[in-house]
Every structure is written in structure tokens, then in C-alpha cells.
Amino acid sequence: MARLQVSSDTSAFEVPAALDGAGRLTPACAAAARAMIDAHGFVVLTGLLSAAEADQGLALITATIADPERRRCTFASETDNRHLRRDFCALPASPPVLGFAALLAQRLEAVIGEYCGRSRALLEIITLTSYEGSSHQYLHRDPSGVLSLIAAVEDVSEEQGGTVFVPGTHMHPGAEMRQAGATYAMMELFRRRANIAVLCHNLAKLWHMHRHRAPALAPGELRERVFSTRWDQHQPNLLRFVLGKNAEFSLAMLGPRTLWRLYRHRAEMKRLFRLVQSAPRKGTVILYRSDMIHAGPDNRSPRPRRLFGMSIARDIIEPKYWHDGYSPHPSLIAAPLSLGDLLETAPLTLAPPAAPVRAATR
């Protein structure tokens, strides 16, 4: 990203998954994961899923995307969804999908249960799939009071765009007292600094796509992504940026006083905050607090990036805010589920290997 350093080294936030005889995290591993979330807002659990289990998750995603009637998400990147730059889709609450979600919830119960009660709602099960030419999301916070999960069902490269996090920017009692009571103000200042770079990056990328037709823009796509009046919080839309119609980032957020503070505190922001982009290996699972600053990057590779996602409420969430920030499938809305329901659901079991076929004898 232009003039903003992003590290791809997540080793300081990784915990190797260690499972007991029942296939759940060991107490020591769960304690390490909880400590990481408390300190940094997220944890990267490597090797949580076997290759065969990850393949099952990938099969659920590809089956959903192959359905022409799939339910696309409405919480972010709607324009990318329309132009097939992303497939952010809600997965149906079918037995195979719920079995895979139950496998994750039960394996991670000792961590998830620390933050989410058994009665708390399962907000969504989704696929976060992106293709070449997608836009980099603005750095943002999701609605608070949620624990989210991302599972890598195949290897993700830096070019494919793993999630970007700003460690330590989650919100909790007492955090605002750091930096002489200016913690949250400094976080917001850094977010605006980063989003200047995101806007410039997205505009430069679109201009390159327009000039070189690689990847080719669809008819009207450039206009819709840059000058449309349609709502989309994560496009480099100059019209809505100038008019102040984007709640994530707009010109109204860059007044003279803010620009002066960006200059004055540039060294302090560099010391306090850093951007870390995950490029998870197959089988890695990331747990993160919804209120930490993060973003979904663009895919700069011709290979699709496919991730499995799930979000569980930590607190009581009113339906309006639930549907503003998350996209449950109609089947999940019709028959709501809780964490406790997942913990009691039969987990996904792998199909036994096919018996070898004997050659016919004469």
C-alpha cells in the first residue's frame, strides 16, 4: 500500500494448535490463545484443521458460489459483489454447513466460550471469496460485541489478500486511559491516516486497470466504483467521498485540524500502531474481536482467495445492528441458532476413503 508499511509477519500473534484426545484445544493452548486475544484483539491458530477438514470447508464454499441463486452479503463491498470481484455470500444453515461450523465451535470451545455465552446468537456463516481486481476495504471496526472467525480452507498468498489487522486496537474498559486518555483518539487518527493510503491505492489500481485492461473492467464498472451515488462504504468513490456520504472515510474527516494532528503525531502513530496482513496457510483459523480495526484487502492475484467465516455474538445485539453489520442466510433468520446449539450439533465427519477397486479377472 502506497507510503504505508504493511507487515506480513504474523509470528508474534500465532499459537500452534494442540489438540487433546477428543479433538479439542488443550488447556495450555486455549489459555495461550485467550491471552493473545486479550492482548492484541486476535489470534492466529495455525494447523487447527487437517488438510482433509479444510477440503471439506472448501467444498462447501465452492458449492455455494456455484449456485446462481446464492445469497450475496450486504454488509460490505456490494459493488465488488455486483461486478464479480468478490463473492461475499451467506452459507445456508444446511446440515453439512452446520456440521463444519460445529466442528470449529467444538474444537475452539475453550476459547470462544471465554467471550461468548452458550445463549449468544450465531450471527452468520459466510464465504469471503475475492477475485483479481477487487477493491481494498477501508480500515474499519465491525459492530461491537462480536467474536469473528476466519478459516483458511486453502493456502492464501500475500497477493491474494489475507485480512489486515491493527493489533491492540480492540476496545475494552480501561484502554482509553492509555496515552493520557487519548488512546481512542489516536486509534482513529491512525485509521484516517491508513485510509488515505487505501483511497490512493484503490484509485491507482483502477486507473491501471482502465489503461491496461488487465484485469478488464466491465462496462460502467469504473463509473460505478468512482462516481456512483449508490451506497458502498468500501469503494474509492470520489463523489461520496467529497460529499461526506461515506461513514468509513470522507473529506469531512480531513479538516485542517485533523491534517495538522496527522502531521504532528506521525512519529507517535508509527510507534504505537502497525498494520499486519495475514497470509494464512491451509488449516489456519483466525479469531478476532469485531471492535478491532481491520480490513479485507484487494486480491492482486489471478487466483481466487477463498475463506470460511463465522461470527458469534458476545453481547445481546439488536436485530437492526445485527443485519447492518452481518448477513445471515434466510435459513438462519428463519431458524436462529446459538453457540450452545453449535456445541450440541453433530460435527462434520469426514467420509471414509473409497475402497480400492479390484481389477476384473478373466
C-alpha positions as CSV (number, residue, x, y, z in Angstrom):
1,M,0.0,0.0,0.0
2,A,1.4,3.4,-1.0
3,R,3.5,5.1,1.7
4,L,2.2,2.8,4.4
5,Q,4.1,-0.2,5.6
6,V,2.3,-3.5,6.0
7,S,4.0,-6.4,7.6
8,S,3.2,-10.0,6.5
9,D,4.9,-11.4,9.6
10,T,2.2,-12.7,12.0
11,S,4.5,-14.9,14.0
12,A,4.1,-12.7,17.1
13,F,0.3,-13.4,17.1
14,E,0.4,-17.2,16.2
15,V,-0.4,-20.1,18.5
16,P,0.2,-23.6,17.1
17,A,-2.9,-25.6,17.6
18,A,-2.5,-28.5,20.1
19,L,-5.5,-30.9,20.3
20,D,-6.4,-33.4,23.1
21,G,-7.7,-36.9,22.5
22,A,-11.2,-35.5,21.9
23,G,-10.0,-33.2,19.1
24,R,-10.3,-30.0,21.2
25,L,-7.7,-27.5,22.1
26,T,-5.6,-28.5,25.1
27,P,-6.0,-26.3,28.2
28,A,-2.5,-24.8,27.7
29,C,-3.1,-24.0,24.0
30,A,-6.5,-22.5,24.8
31,A,-5.0,-20.3,27.5
32,A,-2.3,-19.0,25.1
33,A,-5.0,-18.2,22.5
34,R,-7.1,-16.3,25.0
35,A,-4.1,-14.3,26.2
36,M,-3.3,-13.4,22.6
37,I,-6.9,-12.1,22.0
38,D,-6.9,-10.2,25.3
39,A,-3.5,-8.5,24.5
40,H,-3.9,-7.9,20.7
41,G,-7.5,-8.4,19.8
42,F,-6.9,-11.5,17.6
43,V,-5.0,-14.8,17.5
44,V,-3.8,-16.9,14.5
45,L,-4.2,-20.6,15.3
46,T,-2.0,-22.5,12.9
47,G,-2.8,-26.1,12.0
48,L,-6.2,-26.2,13.6
49,L,-7.8,-28.0,10.7
50,S,-6.3,-31.0,8.9
51,A,-5.9,-30.8,5.2
52,A,-8.9,-33.1,4.7
53,E,-11.1,-31.0,7.0
54,A,-10.1,-27.8,5.2
55,D,-11.0,-29.5,1.9
56,Q,-14.5,-30.2,3.3
57,G,-14.8,-26.4,4.0
58,L,-13.6,-25.6,0.6
59,A,-16.2,-27.9,-0.9
60,L,-19.0,-26.1,1.0
61,I,-17.7,-22.7,-0.4
62,T,-17.4,-23.8,-4.0
63,A,-20.9,-25.4,-3.9
64,T,-22.3,-22.1,-2.6
65,I,-20.6,-20.0,-5.2
66,A,-21.7,-22.3,-8.0
67,D,-25.3,-21.7,-7.1
68,P,-26.7,-18.9,-9.3
69,E,-29.3,-18.2,-6.5
70,R,-26.6,-17.7,-3.9
71,R,-27.4,-15.1,-1.2
72,R,-24.7,-12.3,-1.5
73,C,-23.8,-10.4,1.6
74,T,-24.9,-6.8,2.0
75,F,-22.6,-5.5,4.8
76,A,-19.6,-4.6,2.6
77,S,-18.2,-4.4,-0.9
78,E,-21.6,-4.6,-2.6
79,T,-20.2,-3.1,-5.8
80,D,-17.4,-5.7,-5.9
81,N,-20.1,-8.4,-5.5
82,R,-22.2,-7.0,-8.4
83,H,-19.2,-6.9,-10.7
84,L,-18.0,-10.4,-9.6
85,R,-14.8,-9.1,-8.0
86,R,-15.9,-10.7,-4.7
87,D,-18.3,-13.4,-3.7
88,F,-19.2,-12.5,-0.1
89,C,-22.0,-14.9,0.3
90,A,-24.1,-16.3,3.2
91,L,-23.9,-20.0,3.5
92,P,-27.2,-21.8,4.1
93,A,-27.9,-23.4,7.5
94,S,-27.8,-26.8,6.0
95,P,-26.6,-30.0,7.8
96,P,-23.1,-30.0,6.1
97,V,-22.5,-26.3,6.7
98,L,-23.7,-26.5,10.3
99,G,-21.6,-29.6,10.8
100,F,-18.5,-27.8,9.7
101,A,-19.4,-24.8,11.9
102,A,-20.0,-27.2,14.8
103,L,-16.5,-28.8,14.2
104,L,-14.9,-25.4,14.6
105,A,-17.0,-24.3,17.5
106,Q,-16.4,-27.5,19.5
107,R,-12.7,-27.5,18.7
108,L,-12.4,-23.9,19.9
109,E,-14.9,-24.1,22.7
110,A,-12.3,-23.3,25.4
111,V,-11.5,-20.0,23.6
112,I,-14.9,-19.0,22.2
113,G,-16.6,-19.8,25.5
114,E,-14.5,-17.3,27.3
115,Y,-16.1,-14.5,25.4
116,C,-19.5,-15.8,24.2
117,G,-22.1,-17.4,26.4
118,R,-23.9,-20.5,25.1
119,S,-27.1,-18.5,24.6
120,R,-25.4,-16.0,22.3
121,A,-26.6,-15.8,18.7
122,L,-24.8,-17.3,15.7
123,L,-24.9,-14.2,13.5
124,E,-23.7,-15.5,10.2
125,I,-21.8,-18.2,8.3
126,I,-20.3,-16.9,5.2
127,T,-17.7,-17.3,2.5
128,L,-15.2,-14.4,2.0
129,T,-14.1,-15.1,-1.6
130,S,-12.4,-12.4,-3.7
131,Y,-11.0,-12.2,-7.2
132,E,-8.5,-10.2,-9.1
133,G,-9.4,-6.5,-9.4
134,S,-11.3,-6.2,-6.1
135,S,-11.0,-3.1,-4.0
136,H,-9.1,-2.8,-0.8
137,Q,-11.6,-2.2,2.0
138,Y,-11.2,0.9,4.2
139,L,-9.9,0.1,7.7
140,H,-12.9,-0.1,9.9
141,R,-14.5,-1.6,13.0
142,D,-17.4,-4.1,12.8
143,P,-20.3,-3.7,15.2
144,S,-19.0,-4.3,18.7
145,G,-19.9,-7.2,20.9
146,V,-19.0,-10.0,18.4
147,L,-16.3,-12.6,18.1
148,S,-15.5,-13.5,14.4
149,L,-13.7,-16.4,12.9
150,I,-11.9,-16.9,9.6
151,A,-10.7,-20.3,8.4
152,A,-8.3,-20.7,5.6
153,V,-9.5,-23.7,3.5
154,E,-6.5,-23.4,1.2
155,D,-3.2,-21.5,1.3
156,V,-3.5,-17.7,0.9
157,S,-0.7,-15.7,-0.5
158,E,0.1,-12.1,0.2
159,E,-1.1,-11.1,-3.3
160,Q,-4.4,-12.9,-2.8
161,G,-5.1,-10.6,0.2
162,G,-5.3,-12.0,3.7
163,T,-7.1,-9.8,6.3
164,V,-5.2,-6.7,7.6
165,F,-5.3,-6.1,11.3
166,V,-4.1,-3.3,13.6
167,P,-3.0,-5.2,16.7
168,G,-4.1,-3.7,20.0
169,T,-6.9,-1.5,18.7
170,H,-9.8,-3.6,20.3
171,M,-11.9,-1.6,22.7
172,H,-12.1,-2.7,26.4
173,P,-12.6,-1.0,29.8
174,G,-9.5,0.9,30.8
175,A,-8.0,1.0,27.3
176,E,-9.0,4.7,26.9
177,M,-6.7,5.7,29.8
178,R,-3.5,4.9,27.9
179,Q,-1.7,7.8,26.2
180,A,-3.1,10.2,28.8
181,G,-6.7,9.4,27.9
182,A,-6.1,9.8,24.1
183,T,-5.9,6.2,23.2
184,Y,-9.1,6.0,21.1
185,A,-8.4,9.4,19.5
186,M,-5.0,8.2,18.4
187,M,-6.5,5.0,17.0
188,E,-9.0,7.0,15.0
189,L,-6.2,9.3,13.8
190,F,-4.2,6.3,12.6
191,R,-7.3,4.8,10.9
192,R,-7.7,8.0,8.9
193,R,-4.0,8.1,8.0
194,A,-4.2,4.5,6.8
195,N,-7.4,5.2,4.8
196,I,-5.8,8.0,2.9
197,A,-3.3,5.3,1.6
198,V,-6.2,2.9,0.9
199,L,-8.0,5.5,-1.2
200,C,-4.9,6.3,-3.2
201,H,-4.1,2.6,-3.7
202,N,-7.6,1.8,-5.0
203,L,-7.7,4.8,-7.4
204,A,-4.2,4.0,-8.7
205,K,-5.2,0.4,-9.2
206,L,-8.5,1.3,-11.1
207,W,-6.6,3.7,-13.3
208,H,-4.1,0.9,-14.1
209,M,-7.0,-1.5,-14.9
210,H,-8.6,1.2,-17.1
211,R,-5.4,1.9,-19.1
212,H,-4.0,-1.6,-19.5
213,R,-7.3,-3.6,-19.4
214,A,-5.7,-6.1,-17.1
215,P,-7.9,-7.2,-15.5
216,A,-10.5,-5.8,-17.8
217,L,-13.2,-3.6,-16.3
218,A,-16.8,-4.3,-17.2
219,P,-18.9,-1.7,-19.0
220,G,-19.8,1.0,-16.4
221,E,-17.7,-0.5,-13.7
222,L,-15.2,2.3,-13.4
223,R,-18.0,4.9,-13.2
224,E,-19.9,2.9,-10.6
225,R,-16.8,2.4,-8.4
226,V,-15.6,6.0,-8.6
227,F,-18.6,8.3,-9.2
228,S,-21.8,6.4,-8.3
229,T,-24.4,7.7,-5.9
230,R,-25.1,4.1,-4.8
231,W,-24.2,3.2,-1.2
232,D,-21.0,1.3,-0.7
233,Q,-18.7,2.1,2.2
234,H,-15.6,0.4,0.8
235,Q,-15.2,1.7,-2.8
236,P,-12.9,4.6,-3.8
237,N,-16.0,6.6,-4.6
238,L,-14.8,10.2,-5.1
239,L,-18.4,11.6,-5.3
240,R,-19.5,10.2,-2.0
241,F,-16.0,11.0,-0.5
242,V,-16.3,14.7,-1.4
243,L,-20.0,14.9,-0.3
244,G,-19.2,13.3,3.0
245,K,-21.6,10.4,2.3
246,N,-19.2,7.6,3.4
247,A,-19.2,6.8,7.1
248,E,-15.9,4.9,6.9
249,F,-13.9,7.7,5.2
250,S,-14.8,11.0,3.6
251,L,-13.3,14.5,3.0
252,A,-15.2,15.7,6.1
253,M,-12.8,13.6,8.2
254,L,-9.8,15.5,6.9
255,G,-10.3,19.1,8.1
256,P,-7.4,21.4,8.8
257,R,-7.2,20.4,12.5
258,T,-7.1,16.7,11.6
259,L,-4.4,17.3,9.0
260,W,-2.3,19.2,11.5
261,R,-2.7,16.4,14.0
262,L,-1.8,13.8,11.4
263,Y,1.5,15.7,10.8
264,R,2.2,16.4,14.5
265,H,1.6,12.9,15.7
266,R,3.1,11.0,12.8
267,A,6.1,9.6,14.8
268,E,3.9,8.6,17.7
269,M,1.4,6.8,15.4
270,K,4.3,4.9,13.9
271,R,5.5,3.9,17.3
272,L,2.0,2.8,18.6
273,F,0.4,1.1,15.7
274,R,1.3,-1.2,12.8
275,L,-0.5,-3.0,10.0
276,V,-0.2,-6.7,9.9
277,Q,-1.6,-8.7,6.9
278,S,-2.3,-12.4,7.4
279,A,-1.4,-14.8,4.7
280,P,-2.7,-18.0,6.4
281,R,-1.7,-21.4,5.4
282,K,-4.4,-24.1,4.8
283,G,-5.9,-25.2,8.1
284,T,-5.2,-21.9,9.9
285,V,-8.0,-20.3,11.8
286,I,-8.1,-16.7,13.0
287,L,-10.3,-15.5,15.8
288,Y,-10.7,-11.7,16.3
289,R,-12.8,-9.2,18.2
290,S,-15.1,-7.3,15.9
291,D,-14.2,-4.0,17.5
292,M,-10.6,-4.0,16.5
293,I,-9.5,-2.1,13.4
294,H,-9.1,-4.3,10.4
295,A,-9.8,-4.5,6.6
296,G,-10.2,-7.0,3.8
297,P,-7.5,-6.3,1.2
298,D,-7.8,-6.5,-2.5
299,N,-6.8,-9.5,-4.5
300,R,-3.9,-8.8,-6.7
301,S,-3.6,-12.4,-8.0
302,P,-5.4,-14.2,-10.8
303,R,-6.1,-17.0,-8.2
304,P,-9.3,-16.6,-6.2
305,R,-9.0,-16.2,-2.4
306,R,-11.5,-18.4,-0.5
307,L,-12.1,-18.1,3.2
308,F,-14.8,-19.5,5.5
309,G,-16.2,-17.0,8.0
310,M,-18.4,-17.2,11.1
311,S,-19.5,-14.7,13.7
312,I,-20.9,-15.2,17.2
313,A,-22.3,-12.5,19.4
314,R,-20.5,-11.8,22.7
315,D,-23.3,-9.5,23.9
316,I,-27.0,-9.1,23.1
317,I,-27.3,-7.5,19.7
318,E,-30.5,-5.8,18.5
319,P,-31.7,-7.2,15.1
320,K,-31.2,-3.8,13.4
321,Y,-27.5,-3.7,14.2
322,W,-27.1,-7.4,13.6
323,H,-28.4,-7.1,10.0
324,D,-26.5,-3.8,9.4
325,G,-23.1,-5.5,10.1
326,Y,-23.7,-9.1,9.3
327,S,-25.5,-11.1,6.6
328,P,-27.3,-14.2,7.9
329,H,-28.7,-16.6,5.3
330,P,-32.6,-16.6,5.2
331,S,-32.5,-20.1,6.6
332,L,-30.6,-18.9,9.7
333,I,-33.0,-16.0,10.1
334,A,-36.0,-18.4,9.9
335,A,-34.4,-20.7,12.5
336,P,-31.9,-18.8,14.7
337,L,-29.1,-20.7,16.3
338,S,-26.9,-20.0,19.3
339,L,-23.4,-21.1,20.3
340,G,-25.0,-23.7,22.5
341,D,-26.8,-25.2,19.5
342,L,-23.5,-25.5,17.6
343,L,-21.8,-27.1,20.6
344,E,-24.6,-29.7,20.6
345,T,-24.7,-30.3,16.8
346,A,-23.0,-33.4,15.4
347,P,-19.8,-32.1,13.9
348,L,-18.8,-32.7,10.3
349,T,-17.3,-36.2,9.9
350,L,-15.1,-37.0,7.0
351,A,-16.3,-39.6,4.5
352,P,-14.2,-42.8,4.8
353,P,-11.9,-43.4,1.9
354,A,-13.3,-45.3,-1.0
355,A,-12.5,-48.9,-1.1
356,P,-9.9,-49.8,-3.8
357,V,-11.4,-51.1,-7.0
358,R,-10.1,-54.6,-7.9
359,A,-9.2,-55.2,-11.4
360,A,-11.5,-57.7,-13.1
361,T,-10.1,-61.1,-13.7
362,R,-10.7,-63.3,-16.8
